[in-house]
């Protein structure tokens, strides 16, 4: 398995950003379709712009975290929002907690839906039954196999990257005539820039919902400049992969079946080259990515609530006796909740769910960050930080 501890720290953090953004929802093509591909010729620009957007805000947060030693998200939000004035720490730190919970619920549900939709397309089994199977696997791994999933997370993520390249590059080459023809049609068709930029902003915003969780990775930085280096590496990798995948999706942008495709990537593969081999490969990788994402998300919520529950006990011994039962209870409840949300389907969850998360994040993260930048630049707060 891949050991991230042996990577240069800047590359390691860039890798963390990649694995956070490119999960099963991205591998399925649903995010590309919803936020980029449907906006004409701007399809070739806005995915890369979204990566620059994310790199900039994450650089600012990582640099702040290193300077102020705020490496867990609550300490980071308390300190960062506290700079903005009296009362802002309490309001915005608690609002970020809401964003955190919503993100976990939604990301887990999207993982359910992605795995269920892919399994349905691969086997023909009804979607409800497929999500039940995915849910059972996720629940068992959450209870008994979390350490295994975490240990394999880097390997799975790299497998997804390699799998995406193996699937997309041959199809881009084989379908280049169709892709270039579609680009030509898009270039002469009306393509208002405002809707494309708005969707790009929403995509960038909901990706920032997890920005507080990234701050823990600033601790091993040698100095604040590593934050910039890590985000440059991250931008190159993220922008490169998303551009390749966007080109691939342009092969089917005019395909009438795209409107009803539950897993757009599979449509691109089945209409392209090597479908017999590449379809099961990408399907398995999408399911693996979805399951590992959901297990990590649900395990985080379970730990959070079990820890809070245990604090109410009279002694650690009492908590130890009840922890297993509490873990099972919360894992069951949260698995059932995300399973229920997943029944809305993959495309609606990505389009509507992430859209609302983007609105929430604009208010809780984007606007306060911009205000903080302005006040820092004006010398109103953190004047020493401004100099570096």
Secondary structure, DSSP 8 states (H G I E B T S, - for coil): ---GGGS-HHHHHHHHHHHHHSSHHHHTTHHHIIIIITSGGGHHHHHHHHHHHHHHHHHHHHHHHHHHT--SHHHHHHHHHHTT-TTHHHHHHHHHHHHHHHHHHHHHHHHHHHHHHHHHHHH---HHHHHHHHHHHHHHHHHH-HHHHHHHHHHHHHHHHHHHHHHHHHHHHHTHHHHHHHHHHHHHS---HHHHHHHHHHHHHHHGGGHHHHGGGGTT-SSTHHHHHHHHHHHHHHHHHHHHHHHHHTTSTT-GGGGG-SSHHHHHHHTSS-HHHHHHHHHHHHHHHHHHHHHHHHHHHHHHHHHHHHTTSSSHHHHHHHHHHHHHHHHHHHHHHHHHHHTT-HHHIIIIIHHHHHHHHIIIIIHHHHHHHHHHHTTSS-HHHHT-
